[in-house]
Amino acid sequence: MSGRKLHIDGPTLADRARAGFLEGADLSGADLSGADLSGADLSGALLRYANLWGADLERADMRGANLRYANLRYANLRYANLRRGADLEGADLEGADLRGANLRYAILRRADLEGADLSGANMRYANLSDANLLDANLSGADLWGADLSGANLSGANLRYADLRYANLRDANLEDANLRDANLEDADLSGANMRYADLSDALLRYANLWGADLSGANLSGADLRGANLRYANLRDANLEGANLERADMRGANLRYADLRGADLRRADLQDAINVPVTAVGGHRTEAAKP
């Protein structure tokens, strides 16, 4: 059935979709705005440049579908199945509802997800490089091993998200809510995390080389063994944080709050403006002015 070019209109669309008639269908450029496609079988379908604005795709099967540059603004994709390499590169998903959706291994490169609700979504190994996730809700989302390099996550809600082994290199996380998130072994090198809330987050062995954490809240965070070389921690709140064995060589700690922080065996060599509260860390040179 793959590659059929269909003309679809009228009230029979939903019936055809649920009967599996759209599996592998060619709907490139089709106007399906507001269509009821809930529970539809669209697996393997071609939906490039299709207009699905406000469409109901709840629980739709879209495994392996090609949705490149499709318009899915404000679409309902709750619990939709987009795993197995569904391609949404460059798609417009602004304001879309993707709660509980399965996006495992999905391709979302350069997709626009501004204000989208992805809470509880399964996004393991998904490719979200250079995607726009401004103010998106990703609370409780599973992003284990996902590629978010260069993504815009400014103001996003990532509370309780699982970001273990995720690639967040050069991502924009300014003002993001990462409270209680799991970022163990994540790559955050060069990321912009100014004023982000990372309180009580798990960052063990995370790579924060050269990251900008100025003004960030890291109180109670677990940073054991983390790489913070040359990170900017100016005005950061690290009260009660666990920095045991952290590599903080060359980090900027000007005005950082380290009260109650655990710095046992931390390496503060060449760190800038180490506060007097930083007791117990390993320093081979005096703090620089």
C-alpha positions as CSV (number, residue, x, y, z in Angstrom):
1,M,0.0,0.0,0.0
2,S,3.0,2.2,0.3
3,G,3.1,5.3,-1.9
4,R,-0.7,5.6,-2.7
5,K,-1.6,9.1,-3.5
6,L,-5.0,9.7,-2.0
7,H,-7.6,12.4,-2.3
8,I,-9.4,12.4,1.1
9,D,-12.2,14.6,2.1
10,G,-15.6,14.4,3.7
11,P,-16.8,12.6,6.9
12,T,-15.4,9.2,5.8
13,L,-11.9,10.2,6.6
14,A,-12.0,9.0,10.2
15,D,-13.6,5.7,9.2
16,R,-10.9,5.1,6.5
17,A,-8.2,6.0,9.0
18,R,-9.4,3.6,11.6
19,A,-9.8,0.8,9.1
20,G,-6.1,1.0,8.3
21,F,-6.8,2.5,4.8
22,L,-4.2,5.2,5.5
23,E,-1.3,2.9,6.4
24,G,1.6,3.8,4.1
25,A,-0.6,6.3,2.2
26,D,0.9,9.3,0.4
27,L,-0.7,12.4,2.0
28,S,2.1,14.8,1.3
29,G,0.8,18.4,1.4
30,A,-2.8,17.3,2.3
31,D,-5.0,19.6,4.2
32,L,-6.1,17.6,7.3
33,S,-6.5,20.6,9.6
34,G,-9.0,19.8,12.4
35,A,-9.4,16.2,11.2
36,D,-10.4,13.4,13.6
37,L,-7.7,10.9,13.2
38,S,-7.8,9.5,16.7
39,G,-6.7,5.9,16.8
40,A,-5.8,6.0,13.1
41,D,-3.2,3.7,11.5
42,L,-0.9,6.1,9.8
43,S,2.2,3.9,10.1
44,G,4.6,4.5,7.3
45,A,2.5,7.2,5.8
46,L,4.0,10.1,3.9
47,L,2.7,13.4,5.5
48,R,5.4,15.8,4.3
49,Y,4.2,19.4,4.4
50,A,0.7,18.2,5.4
51,N,-1.5,20.6,7.3
52,L,-2.6,18.9,10.5
53,W,-3.3,22.1,12.4
54,G,-5.5,21.2,15.4
55,A,-6.0,17.6,14.2
56,D,-6.9,14.9,16.7
57,L,-4.3,12.2,16.5
58,E,-4.7,10.8,20.0
59,R,-3.4,7.3,20.2
60,A,-2.7,7.3,16.4
61,D,-0.2,4.8,15.2
62,M,2.4,6.8,13.3
63,R,5.4,4.5,13.5
64,G,7.9,5.3,10.7
65,A,5.7,8.0,9.3
66,N,7.3,10.9,7.4
67,L,6.1,14.2,8.8
68,R,8.9,16.4,7.7
69,Y,7.9,20.1,7.8
70,A,4.3,19.2,8.5
71,N,2.1,21.7,10.3
72,L,1.0,20.1,13.6
73,R,0.4,23.2,15.6
74,Y,-2.0,22.7,18.5
75,A,-2.6,19.1,17.4
76,N,-3.7,16.5,19.9
77,L,-1.0,13.7,19.9
78,R,-1.6,12.3,23.3
79,Y,-0.3,8.8,23.6
80,A,0.4,8.7,19.9
81,N,2.9,6.1,18.8
82,L,5.7,7.8,16.9
83,R,8.5,5.4,17.7
84,R,10.7,3.5,15.3
85,G,12.1,6.5,13.5
86,A,9.1,8.7,12.8
87,D,10.6,11.7,10.9
88,L,9.4,15.1,12.2
89,E,12.4,17.1,11.0
90,G,11.5,20.8,10.7
91,A,7.8,20.1,11.7
92,D,5.8,22.8,13.4
93,L,4.5,21.4,16.7
94,E,4.0,24.7,18.5
95,G,1.4,24.3,21.3
96,A,0.9,20.6,20.5
97,D,-0.3,18.1,23.1
98,L,2.2,15.2,23.2
99,R,1.5,14.0,26.7
100,G,2.4,10.4,27.1
101,A,3.4,10.1,23.5
102,N,6.0,7.5,22.4
103,L,8.7,9.3,20.5
104,R,11.5,6.7,21.1
105,Y,14.1,7.1,18.4
106,A,12.0,9.8,16.7
107,I,13.7,12.4,14.5
108,L,12.8,16.0,15.6
109,R,15.8,17.8,14.3
110,R,15.0,21.6,14.0
111,A,11.4,21.0,14.9
112,D,9.5,23.8,16.5
113,L,8.0,22.6,19.8
114,E,7.5,26.0,21.5
115,G,5.0,25.7,24.3
116,A,4.3,22.1,23.5
117,D,3.3,19.7,26.3
118,L,5.6,16.6,26.3
119,S,5.1,15.7,30.0
120,G,5.5,12.0,30.6
121,A,6.6,11.4,26.9
122,N,9.0,8.6,26.0
123,M,11.7,10.3,24.1
124,R,14.6,7.9,24.6
125,Y,17.3,8.3,22.0
126,A,15.2,10.8,20.1
127,N,17.0,13.3,17.9
128,L,16.1,16.9,19.0
129,S,19.2,18.6,17.9
130,D,18.7,22.3,17.2
131,A,15.0,22.0,18.1
132,N,13.0,24.9,19.6
133,L,11.6,23.8,22.9
134,L,11.1,27.3,24.3
135,D,8.7,27.2,27.4
136,A,7.9,23.5,26.6
137,N,6.6,21.2,29.3
138,L,8.9,18.2,29.6
139,S,8.2,17.3,33.2
140,G,8.7,13.6,33.9
141,A,9.7,13.0,30.3
142,D,12.1,10.1,29.5
143,L,15.0,11.7,27.5
144,W,17.6,9.0,28.3
145,G,20.3,9.2,25.7
146,A,18.4,11.8,23.6
147,D,20.3,14.3,21.4
148,L,19.4,17.8,22.4
149,S,22.6,19.4,21.2
150,G,22.1,23.1,20.2
151,A,18.4,22.9,21.3
152,N,16.6,25.9,22.7
153,L,15.1,24.9,26.1
154,S,14.9,28.3,27.6
155,G,12.2,28.5,30.2
156,A,11.3,24.8,29.7
157,N,10.0,22.7,32.5
158,L,12.2,19.6,32.9
159,R,11.3,18.8,36.5
160,Y,11.8,15.1,37.2
161,A,12.9,14.5,33.6
162,D,15.3,11.6,33.0
163,L,18.2,13.0,31.0
164,R,20.8,10.4,31.8
165,Y,23.5,10.2,29.0
166,A,21.7,12.9,27.1
167,N,23.6,15.1,24.7
168,L,22.9,18.8,25.7
169,R,26.1,20.2,24.3
170,D,25.7,23.9,23.5
171,A,22.0,23.8,24.4
172,N,20.2,26.9,25.8
173,L,18.7,26.1,29.2
174,E,18.5,29.6,30.5
175,D,15.8,29.9,33.2
176,A,14.9,26.2,32.7
177,N,13.3,24.2,35.5
178,L,15.5,21.2,36.1
179,R,14.6,20.7,39.7
180,D,14.9,17.0,40.7
181,A,15.9,16.1,37.2
182,N,18.3,13.2,36.6
183,L,21.3,14.4,34.5
184,E,23.8,11.7,35.4
185,D,26.5,11.3,32.8
186,A,24.8,13.9,30.6
187,D,27.0,16.1,28.3
188,L,26.2,19.8,29.1
189,S,29.5,21.1,27.9
190,G,29.2,24.7,26.6
191,A,25.5,24.9,27.6
192,N,23.9,28.1,28.6
193,M,22.3,27.4,32.0
194,R,22.1,30.9,33.4
195,Y,19.5,31.2,36.2
196,A,18.4,27.6,35.7
197,D,16.9,25.8,38.7
198,L,18.9,22.7,39.3
199,S,18.1,22.3,42.9
200,D,18.2,18.7,44.1
201,A,19.2,17.6,40.6
202,L,21.4,14.5,40.0
203,L,24.5,15.5,38.1
204,R,26.9,12.8,39.0
205,Y,29.7,12.5,36.4
206,A,28.0,15.1,34.2
207,N,30.1,17.0,31.8
208,L,29.7,20.7,32.4
209,W,33.0,21.8,30.9
210,G,32.7,25.5,30.0
211,A,29.0,25.7,30.9
212,D,27.5,29.0,31.9
213,L,25.9,28.4,35.3
214,S,25.9,32.0,36.5
215,G,23.1,32.7,38.8
216,A,21.9,29.1,38.7
217,N,20.4,27.4,41.7
218,L,22.3,24.2,42.4
219,S,21.4,23.9,46.1
220,G,21.3,20.3,47.2
221,A,22.4,19.1,43.8
222,D,24.5,15.9,43.5
223,L,27.6,16.9,41.5
224,R,29.9,14.1,42.6
225,G,32.6,13.5,40.0
226,A,31.2,16.1,37.7
227,N,33.4,17.9,35.2
228,L,33.1,21.7,35.9
229,R,36.3,22.7,34.3
230,Y,36.2,26.4,33.3
231,A,32.5,26.5,34.1
232,N,31.1,29.9,35.0
233,L,29.5,29.6,38.5
234,R,29.4,33.3,39.3
235,D,26.6,34.1,41.7
236,A,25.5,30.4,41.6
237,N,23.8,28.9,44.7
238,L,25.6,25.7,45.6
239,E,24.5,25.6,49.2
240,G,24.5,22.0,50.5
241,A,25.6,20.7,47.1
242,N,27.7,17.5,46.9
243,L,30.9,18.3,44.9
244,E,33.0,15.4,46.1
245,R,35.7,14.6,43.6
246,A,34.3,17.2,41.2
247,D,36.8,18.7,38.7
248,M,36.5,22.5,39.2
249,R,39.9,23.5,37.7
250,G,39.7,27.0,36.2
251,A,36.0,27.5,37.2
252,N,34.8,30.9,38.1
253,L,33.3,30.9,41.6
254,R,33.0,34.6,42.1
255,Y,30.2,35.3,44.6
256,A,29.1,31.7,44.5
257,D,27.4,30.4,47.7
258,L,29.1,27.2,48.9
259,R,27.8,27.1,52.4
260,G,27.5,23.5,53.6
261,A,28.8,22.2,50.3
262,D,30.8,19.0,50.3
263,L,34.1,19.6,48.5
264,R,36.1,16.6,49.7
265,R,38.7,15.7,47.1
266,A,37.3,18.3,44.7
267,D,40.0,19.8,42.5
268,L,39.9,23.6,42.6
269,Q,43.3,24.2,40.9
270,D,43.4,27.6,39.1
271,A,39.7,28.2,40.1
272,I,38.9,31.9,40.2
273,N,37.6,33.7,43.2
274,V,37.2,30.7,45.4
275,P,35.0,31.8,48.4
276,V,36.3,31.4,51.9
277,T,33.4,29.0,52.5
278,A,35.0,26.5,50.2
279,V,36.7,24.4,52.8
280,G,38.0,20.9,52.2
281,G,38.5,21.2,48.4
282,H,41.9,20.4,46.9
283,R,43.7,23.5,45.7
284,T,47.3,23.6,44.5
285,E,47.3,27.3,44.0
286,A,46.0,30.3,45.9
287,A,42.7,31.7,44.7
288,K,43.2,34.4,42.1
289,P,41.7,37.9,42.5
